[in-house]
């Protein structure tokens, strides 16, 4: 589980509504070997209350580098590239 505290608005993929959050948690990583799709589930919270879960899908991945996929999900939230020190 990877947790980030941040005050931003996030779009709920199911309702298309933008909702303010103060924390997101990357909860689940799945790799479907039949389709080669990778799924990352991210939960969103505000004031300690669970709001919703978004699923990020990476299609037809032949090589999976978990750290890079997680960085991509985080970058989508912050809107910037994460630099390694």
Backbone as CSV, one residue per row, in Angstrom:
resi,resn,N_x,N_y,N_z,CA_x,CA_y,CA_z,C_x,C_y,C_z
1,UNK,0.852,-1.176,0.000,0.000,0.000,0.000,0.895,1.236,0.000
2,UNK,0.600,2.170,-0.890,1.367,3.403,-1.026,0.421,4.571,-0.830
3,UNK,0.723,5.417,0.156,-0.195,6.486,0.549,0.416,7.857,0.285
4,UNK,-0.417,8.778,-0.250,0.009,10.153,-0.515,-1.011,11.118,0.065
5,UNK,-0.540,12.098,0.816,-1.403,13.172,1.320,-1.251,14.365,0.389
6,UNK,-2.377,14.806,-0.176,-2.350,15.888,-1.149,-3.746,16.511,-1.220
7,UNK,-3.813,17.819,-1.381,-5.108,18.497,-1.525,-5.302,18.866,-2.991
8,UNK,-6.039,18.016,-3.694,-6.322,18.233,-5.106,-7.746,17.766,-5.399
9,UNK,-8.205,18.044,-6.615,-9.481,17.491,-7.090,-9.160,16.340,-8.027
10,UNK,-9.916,15.252,-7.884,-9.711,14.068,-8.706,-11.025,13.696,-9.354
11,UNK,-10.960,13.268,-10.609,-12.162,12.858,-11.322,-12.473,11.399,-11.020
12,UNK,-13.699,11.145,-10.609,-14.177,9.787,-10.411,-14.456,9.213,-11.800
13,UNK,-13.766,8.140,-12.169,-13.899,7.578,-13.512,-15.300,7.037,-13.800
14,UNK,-16.039,6.661,-12.764,-17.383,6.096,-12.972,-18.444,7.180,-13.126
15,UNK,-18.344,8.273,-12.365,-19.367,9.316,-12.399,-18.940,10.537,-13.204
16,UNK,-17.640,10.647,-13.479,-17.067,11.785,-14.200,-17.110,13.079,-13.388
17,UNK,-17.376,12.991,-12.088,-17.382,14.158,-11.204,-15.984,14.400,-10.652
18,UNK,-15.592,15.673,-10.537,-14.336,16.024,-9.874,-14.622,16.290,-8.406
19,UNK,-13.867,15.618,-7.547,-14.121,15.655,-6.108,-12.830,16.022,-5.387
20,UNK,-12.891,16.969,-4.433,-11.677,17.294,-3.669,-11.299,16.143,-2.745
21,UNK,-10.008,15.851,-2.694,-9.492,14.795,-1.813,-8.342,15.351,-1.000
22,UNK,-7.977,14.644,0.058,-6.773,15.015,0.800,-5.801,13.852,0.933
23,UNK,-6.203,12.670,0.387,-5.301,11.517,0.424,-5.715,10.524,-0.652
24,UNK,-4.699,9.914,-1.300,-4.987,8.771,-2.156,-4.040,7.639,-1.793
25,UNK,-4.554,6.416,-1.946,-3.812,5.224,-1.555,-3.830,4.250,-2.718
26,UNK,-2.656,3.863,-3.185,-2.565,2.819,-4.201,-2.689,1.492,-3.463
27,UNK,-3.819,0.810,-3.677,-4.172,-0.369,-2.889,-3.866,-1.692,-3.558
28,UNK,-4.063,-1.778,-4.865,-4.028,-3.093,-5.499,-3.336,-3.025,-6.844
29,UNK,-2.504,-4.011,-7.096,-1.807,-4.153,-8.360,-2.152,-5.537,-8.902
30,UNK,-2.697,-5.601,-10.136,-3.045,-6.889,-10.750,-2.474,-6.942,-12.161
31,UNK,-1.961,-8.089,-12.518,-1.476,-8.309,-13.876,-2.221,-9.500,-14.439
32,UNK,-3.072,-9.261,-15.434,-3.843,-10.315,-16.080,-2.950,-10.946,-17.147
33,UNK,-2.528,-12.173,-16.910,-1.582,-12.806,-17.819,-2.213,-13.187,-19.158
34,UNK,-3.528,-13.352,-19.207,-4.191,-13.674,-20.481,-4.180,-12.482,-21.429
35,UNK,-4.513,-11.308,-20.908,-4.593,-10.109,-21.753,-3.322,-9.262,-21.711
36,UNK,-2.455,-9.529,-20.765,-1.238,-8.732,-20.505,-1.574,-7.318,-20.038
37,UNK,-2.783,-7.122,-19.525,-3.163,-5.823,-18.966,-2.772,-5.761,-17.498
38,UNK,-2.344,-4.584,-17.084,-1.993,-4.336,-15.680,-3.020,-3.363,-15.121
39,UNK,-3.533,-3.659,-13.932,-4.543,-2.837,-13.274,-3.987,-2.351,-11.939
40,UNK,-4.160,-1.058,-11.685,-3.779,-0.485,-10.395,-5.006,0.227,-9.832
41,UNK,-5.458,-0.215,-8.658,-6.619,0.392,-8.003,-6.145,1.417,-6.983
42,UNK,-6.733,2.609,-7.063,-6.378,3.710,-6.171,-7.625,4.184,-5.441
43,UNK,-7.534,4.220,-4.104,-8.655,4.688,-3.281,-8.426,6.145,-2.899
44,UNK,-9.536,6.893,-2.777,-9.480,8.324,-2.470,-10.232,8.614,-1.180
45,UNK,-9.675,9.561,-0.401,-10.228,9.901,0.906,-10.301,11.408,1.086
46,UNK,-11.237,11.841,1.913,-11.333,13.239,2.349,-11.687,13.218,3.823
47,UNK,-10.885,13.885,4.648,-11.082,13.947,6.099,-11.208,12.559,6.714
48,UNK,-10.411,11.610,6.204,-10.413,10.251,6.740,-11.541,9.369,6.252
49,UNK,-12.431,9.918,5.422,-13.566,9.144,4.904,-13.280,8.666,3.485
50,UNK,-13.539,7.380,3.251,-13.387,6.810,1.913,-14.408,7.434,0.970
51,UNK,-13.964,7.824,-0.238,-14.853,8.426,-1.231,-15.170,7.471,-2.387
52,UNK,-14.125,7.004,-3.078,-14.316,6.125,-4.225,-12.988,5.498,-4.622
53,UNK,-13.050,4.558,-5.565,-11.860,3.896,-6.096,-11.824,4.090,-7.606
54,UNK,-10.655,4.456,-8.128,-10.433,4.502,-9.572,-9.509,3.353,-9.950
55,UNK,-9.750,2.808,-11.143,-8.900,1.744,-11.659,-8.122,2.293,-12.844
56,UNK,-6.807,2.158,-12.797,-5.948,2.568,-13.901,-5.539,1.305,-14.648
57,UNK,-5.696,1.321,-15.975,-5.407,0.146,-16.796,-4.260,0.473,-17.742
58,UNK,-3.264,-0.390,-17.737,-2.142,-0.301,-18.664,-2.257,-1.502,-19.585
59,UNK,-2.575,-1.263,-20.859,-2.910,-2.333,-21.794,-1.686,-3.012,-22.395
60,UNK,-1.833,-4.316,-22.563,-0.891,-5.164,-23.293,0.561,-4.930,-22.910
61,UNK,0.845,-5.034,-21.636,2.214,-4.868,-21.156,2.961,-6.195,-21.290
62,UNK,4.050,-6.175,-22.016,4.876,-7.378,-22.180,5.913,-7.464,-21.064
63,UNK,6.385,-6.291,-20.635,7.353,-6.215,-19.554,6.765,-5.295,-18.490
64,UNK,6.750,-5.764,-17.264,6.151,-4.978,-16.190,7.227,-4.574,-15.191
65,UNK,7.423,-3.270,-15.088,8.314,-2.712,-14.067,7.395,-1.959,-13.114
66,UNK,7.131,-2.577,-11.976,6.119,-2.084,-11.045,6.391,-0.649,-10.633
67,UNK,7.624,-0.311,-10.300,7.951,1.044,-9.859,7.577,2.090,-10.907
68,UNK,7.830,1.797,-12.179,7.523,2.757,-13.246,6.020,2.934,-13.419
69,UNK,5.256,1.848,-13.314,3.807,1.966,-13.437,3.220,2.764,-12.279
70,UNK,3.729,2.531,-11.079,3.263,3.291,-9.914,3.619,4.767,-10.081
71,UNK,4.820,5.064,-10.587,5.209,6.454,-10.845,4.248,7.120,-11.822
72,UNK,3.816,6.390,-12.852,2.872,6.939,-13.827,1.544,7.305,-13.163
73,UNK,1.070,6.448,-12.271,-0.184,6.736,-11.561,-0.013,7.968,-10.688
74,UNK,1.090,8.077,-9.985,1.346,9.233,-9.116,1.466,10.507,-9.953
75,UNK,2.155,10.431,-11.087,2.302,11.594,-11.964,0.952,12.097,-12.453
76,UNK,0.021,11.184,-12.710,-1.319,11.599,-13.150,-2.007,12.443,-12.092
77,UNK,-1.698,12.207,-10.838,-2.317,12.962,-9.750,-1.642,14.304,-9.531
78,UNK,-0.332,14.317,-9.586,0.406,15.548,-9.315,0.623,16.393,-10.559
79,UNK,0.505,15.791,-11.737,0.696,16.533,-12.968,2.143,16.901,-13.221
80,UNK,3.073,16.131,-12.683,4.485,16.399,-12.898,5.250,15.096,-12.874
81,UNK,6.474,15.162,-13.368,7.315,13.980,-13.390,8.059,13.869,-12.068
82,UNK,8.116,12.660,-11.555,8.806,12.415,-10.299,10.277,12.177,-10.608
83,UNK,11.136,12.878,-9.877,12.580,12.689,-10.101,13.144,11.809,-9.000
84,UNK,14.060,10.957,-9.402,14.732,10.065,-8.450,16.005,10.745,-7.959
85,UNK,16.201,10.736,-6.645,17.423,11.315,-6.053,18.316,10.226,-5.569
